[in-house]
Amino acid sequence: MNKFIFLAAAFIAWGLQLFYPTVSLAVEQKSQPLKIGFLYVGPIADNGWNYAQELGRQYVEKSLGNKVETIFAENIGENAEAERVMEKMIAQGAKLIFATSFGYLEPVERVAKRHPDIIFMQLSRTTDIKNIGNYFYWQYEPFYLSGIVAGRMTKSNKIGFVASHPIPPIVQSINAFALGAQSVNPKAKVKVVWTNTWVDPPIEVEAAKGLIDTGIDVLAFDQSDSQSIVKTAEDNNVYIIGCYSDVHQFAPKRWLTGACCNWGLFYAKVAQAVINHNWKPGVTHCSLKNDYVKLASFGPAVSPTIKKEIAVAKNKIANETVSIFHGPLKDREGKMRLAKDQKPDLKWLAEMNWFVPGVEGSLSKGNK
């Protein structure tokens, strides 16, 4: 009798696989973790942009556990190298890839067209390819708040800004920073120097020292790495505004605050959507409102009064009761960029290639 039951069960199982071959496959796929690839433009030890991305990857692993498996590649150029690395990740089983730098779009588009079953997430740029999602990091929001701090703390009314590449997200940050400073100190000026590189500590230190020599007493920056500029400010007795990661430990006396990433929450949400089979292409705004960007901790020089002022401004921005960029808004040449009562949209922000009044320096490479 037992032998008959065993043979009957085996025959039924064989029949299910014969007529419904997807049954066993579905069970097998359900038990497999989602493999996710992360593409970093610089080293994860940079204490800045790529370090923040790496913390986001680690958060995904910790929060989603055995539902995911992650792989990453650092120091990947925004060129054909990125394309090769993504192909390798797909060959290793990656079904979701985060391209975490502005210049990855073209390689991502080429790979996405070859692999329509793979989901890609591209930073700071849009595309109409259906398996590519887009996300924008509104770093200009915490930079505006940081600008308020800088405007309160400067005595010379001269503030420096070491900037990487003259692309819209960086220009947004500089303009918002200047507007924040001028909102509390109309005499404040922001002097910009471009390095035209994401990571190059010697060039960054040279740029920082050059600005310090002009008499600035507060320095901000938008470079992928942090340590070299932050330490340079500390060593030269200049207040420092951080970027991407909270690295107050490198400037125990001169640290003020800064703009910080909080990628883990966003990355985990995207991964869970893919796991649940309800991911859809679209644009996500990573902002103070959804806590995907944050303000860094305050340094010892920031008074309780300034902290309260920042808390009020932060709540207004997060609750969307105020807009950092609002009309009427003119550029430094006097051209109207935003009419009265007009609010900016994504296209307007994505095309920003001009400076607000009070920002000094060229918008072209080479600081001509």
N, C-alpha and C positions, 0 to 999 in steps of 0.2 A: 504493500500500500504506500509506504513512504517513498519507495523508488518511483512509483507511478506519479505521485505528487511532484517529486523533484523534476521528472521528465516533462510533466505538463507545464511547470513553471518556466523551465528552460525554453520550451517551445513557444510559450506566450512572449517571453522576452525577445526571442529571435524574431517573432512576427512583428513586434512593435518596432524593432530596429529596421526591419525590412520595409514596412509600409510607412513608418514615421521616423525616418533617420535623424530628424532634427531634435528628437526628444533627448537622447543621450548627450548631444552636442550642447543643448541649452543648459542642461544640468552642469556640464563641464565648464561652460563659460561663466555661469553664475558663481561658481566657486573660485574663479580666477580673480585676483586683484586687478584694479585698473592701473596700468603702468603709465606714469607721467614723466615727461622729459622737461627739464628746465635749461634754458640757454642763457648764459651770463656773458656779458661783453667784457668783463674784467675779472680780477681775482676776488674770490669770496673773502679773502683776508684784508680787504681794502678799508674796513671799518666805515663803509659808506653804502653806496647804492647796491653793489653786488652782495655785500654782507647782509643787507636788509632783505634782499631776495632769498638768500640762503636761509635766513631765519623763517621766512614764509614757507619755504619747502619743508623745513623741519616741523613747522606747525602742522602742515598737512599730514605728514606721517604720524605725528603724535595724536592728532584729533580724529583721524579716520582709521588709524590702526591697520588691521590686516585687509581692509577694503582697498588699499592702495599700495603701490610700490613706486618709488621715485628714482630717477637717475638725473644727473646734471653734467654740464660741461662748462668750464670757465675759460676766460680769455679767448672767446670766440669772436672773430672779426665780423663786421657787418657786410659780408661779401659772400663769395662762393664757398668759403670755409663753413659758414653757417649752414649752407645748403647741404654740404657733405655730412656735417654733424647730425642734422635732423634726419637725414636718410639712414644714418647708422642707428639713431634712436628708434626709428620705426622698424628697422630690421631686428632690433632687440625686443620689440613688442609694444613700444609706446603707442598709446591711442589718444593721448592728449599732450600737447606741447605748448609750453609758455615761452614766447619769444619776448624777452624782457628788456629790449632796447629799441629805440626809435628807428634805427637803420636796418632792422631785420626784415622789414616789410617785403621788400622785393624777393629775397630768398624764400621767405615764408610763402609768398604767392606761388612761386614756381613749384615748391614741394607740395603745397596744398592741391594744386591742379592735378598732380600725378597721383595723389592719395586722397580721393574724396571721402574716404571712410575715416580719416584721421581728423581730429579736431585741433585747431590751432587758436591760440590767444595772442594777439599782437598789441603791443603797447603804443599808445599815443598817435596812431594813424588808422585810417579807415580803409576798407575795401569792400567790394560787393561779392566776393567769393563766399559761397554759402557755408563752407566748413571753417571759416575764420571768424572768430569773435574779436571785438576790439574793446580795449579799456584805456581810459584816460586818467592819469594821476594828477589831480588838482593840487599840486604842490604849491601853487600860488596862494592858496588859502592860508596855510600856516606861515608862508613867507610874508603875507600881509601882516599877520599878528607879530611876527618877528620884527618887521619893519617898525611897528609901533614901539617895541622895546628899544630898538636902535635909535629911533627918533627921540625918545626920552633920555637915553643914556649919553648920546653924543654931546660934547662940549664945543667941539670945533665946527659942528654942522657939516663935517666932511666924512662920508661913509664910503668904504670901498667894497667892490664886488668882483671876485675872481670867478669868471664864467667859462664854461667848457666850449660849447658850440652855439652859434647864433641861430638856433632853431626855435620854433614857436613855444614849446613848453618852457624853455629857459628864459626867453623874452618875457613870457607871462610872469614868471617868478620875479624877475628883476623889476618889472613895472609894478606888480603888486607890492613888492617890498618897498619901493619908492613911495607909492601911494600911502602905505601904512605909516612910514616915517613922517611924511608931510601932513598926515591927518592930525598929528600932535605937535609937529614942528615944521611949519611952512618954510623955514630957512634951510632945511636939510637938503643936501645934494648927494647923489649916489654916483660915484665914479666907477665905470666898468672897464675891466681889462679881460680880453679873451685869450685863452690858452690854445683853443682849437684842438683839444684832445680831451678824452674822458679821464685818462689816468696818466700822469707824468709828473711825479713829485718834484723833481728839480725845476721844471718849468713853472709849476704851481707856486713853489717857494719864491722863485724869482719874481713872479707876478705880484705875490702878496707883499714882498719887501718893497717893490716899486711903488705900490699904492701907499704903504706905510710912510715912505719917504716924502709923499706929497702932503702929509699932515693929517691923514685920516686917524680917527680914534676908535672906530668900529669897523669890523671887517666881516663881510658875508661871502659865501661862495656857493657854487653849484658845480662841483666836480664829483666824479664817482667815488673817489677816495677822500678821506677826511684828515687823517693823522698829521700829514705834513703841514697843511695850512693852519690847522687848529694849534699845533705846537708853535708854529712861527708867530702867530698872534700872541700866544701866552708869553713867549720869550721876548717879544718886543713891547710888552705892556699895552696891548691893544685888545679891546673887547672883541669877542668872536661870536658870530651867529652860525650854527651848524647846519648841516644838510644831510638828509636821508636817514642818518643814524644818530642816536644820542651818544656822543662821545665826550661828555663833560669831564671824564677822568683825565683827558689829555690837556685840559686847561682849567685846573682847579680854582684859579683866581679870576680869570678873564672870561670864562664862559657865561653867556647870557641865556640863550635858548636856541631853538632851531626848528626846521621842518623835518618831520620824520615819516617814514613809510610804516605801514602796518599790514603787510601783504598777506599774512597767514589767513585772516578771516575771509578775504576775497578768494584766494586760491582754493581754500577748502570748500567754499560755496560752489565754485565752478566745478570742482572735481565731483562733488556730491550730485550735481545736476547731470553730469555725464554718466555717473553710476546709475542714476534713476531714469536714464534715457529721456530726460526732458530738457536737455540743453538746447538752446536756440541761439543762432547768431544775433548779434546786436551790439550796442555800445553801452558800457558801464562807466559811470563817473565815480571814481574813487575819491571821496571827499571827506571833510570833517563830519558831514551829516551821517554817513554810514560807518564812520570810524576807521576807514581804510587809510586815512592820513591822520597824523597827530602832531601836536606841538611837543617839542622835547622838554625835558626838565629845565627848571630855572636855575641859574647860577646864583652864588651868594650876593652878587652886587645888585640883583633885581629886588626892588623894594616891595613890601606887601601892597602898597598903593598901585604900583604898576601891575602886579599880578592880578589884582581885582579888576583893573581896567581891561586887561587881556581876557579875563574870564567873561566879562560882559560882551566884548566884541566877538569872542569865539562863539558864544551862544547865539548871537544874532546871525552870524554867518551860517552856523550849523542848522539853525531853524529857518534859514532863507528869508529872514525879515529884512536883511540888507544884502546888497550885491557889491562885491569889491569893485568890479568894473560896471559903472553905471553912467548914463548920459545926463548932462552933456559932458563928453570927454574928448579933449583934443590931444594930438601928439605934440611933441616939443617944437615942431615946425609950425604949429598953429592950425593944422588940418583937423577938421571935425571927424572923429572916428566913431563916435557913438552919440546919436542925437538925444535930446532931452527926453527923459522917461523911457528911453529904449534900453532893453536888456540884452546882454550878449548871448548868442547861441554857439553851438559847437563849431560851426563853420567860421564864425567871427574869431573865436579863440584860436582855432587851428591855423588861421592865416595871419596871426599877429607877427608883424615884422617891423615894428616901429617902437619908439620909446616915448614915454610920457614926459612932460616937462620936469626938469630937475634931475634927469638922468644924463650923465656926461659919458662920452665915449662913442666909438664907432659901432655900427651894426654889421660891418663887413669883417671878413677874416683878415688877420694881420694887424688889427687895430690901427688902420691908416687914418 
